[in-house]
Amino acid sequence: MLTYAVVSSALELGFIYALVAMALFLSFRILNIADMTTGGAFVLGCAVSATAAAAGHPFLALPLAMLAGAAAGFITAALQTRFGVPSILAGIITDTGLYTINLTVMGSANVNLLKTTTVFTTVQDLLGKDSPYKLLVAAVISIAVCALLILFLGTRLGLSIRATGDNPDMVRASSINTAFTITVGLCVANAMTALSGAVLAQYQKSADINLGTGMIIIGLASLIIGETIFGHRSLWLRAVSALAGSIIYRFIIAIALRMNLPAEFLKLISAIIVALAISMPAMQKSIRFRRQRHAAAAAQAKEGN
């Protein structure tokens, strides 16, 4: 059985990591770009947030982290659009460079915020220690970002970004600068990723240089789980499914932990979840085909009799 503490923790982490899933929804699904900057941008958000919070600015830390993440996305976009570097390699190059930058920002491999005022402790002082203040902060931030993302993709610029992912040649023929739309899309996506890292750093009161390891798998698992369950219908449903998928993913991890699986197995579980979720449409198609073939064979046998 999952206790209240386990459920609460799964919901809190689900909302925090949902920002990464929504970022990948924008870059991977909307722009059709495999952005490998995710891990480095996540740690960059952690580093900036922890450093700013330690300096006494926990609320300012969040927009600062987003600006830093947007800068990382801008570098990846510039490598891709201005210098002709393939999108995957551009992300890998930026992610590699961010390791040194993140260490420089933090000043060490990890930063401790145990005695530091954070966004969460501030809300705790307002609502009381017994209130679900952590869940409230995480939910408000993620839901607000999800709503803003949906509104943004409905604007003229957002529609141009969506068109760029669907058919870049047609967009160029319409005199739309695809380099600009790709740049804006990657900046927004990495800003959301950095915000996720910023919130997590203050949530767990620490930042570590290795927090971004496997972040792409976590985000993809959340995104694909949501899409598998809720489908690919309207834009707002797809965005919300990324958020919901993140929460479902955290519950799967919580159940795995309750089964006393070793911590090192979690990455394998994540990889299996992604593989199953990606292959699910093909498996469903295969099952439907076999059913139709069986039905056709049964109908022919019946006619023969």
Buried (B, 14 or more C-beta within 10 A) or exposed (E): EBEEEBBBBBBBBBBBBBBBBBBBBBBBBBBEBBBBBBBBBBBBBBBBBBBBBBEEBBBEBBBBBBEBBBBBBBBBBBBBBEEEBEBEEBBBBBBEBBBEBBBEBBEEEBBEBEEBBBBBBBBBEEEEEEEBBBBBBBBEBBBEBBEEBBEBBEEEBBEBBBBBBEEBEEBEEEEBEBBBBBBBBBBBBBBBBBBBBBBBBBBBBBBBBEBBBBBBBBBBBBBBBBBBEBEEEEBBBBBBBBBBBBBBBBBBBBBBBEEEBEEEEBEEBBBEBBEBBBEBEEEEEEEEEEEEEEEEEEEEEEEEE
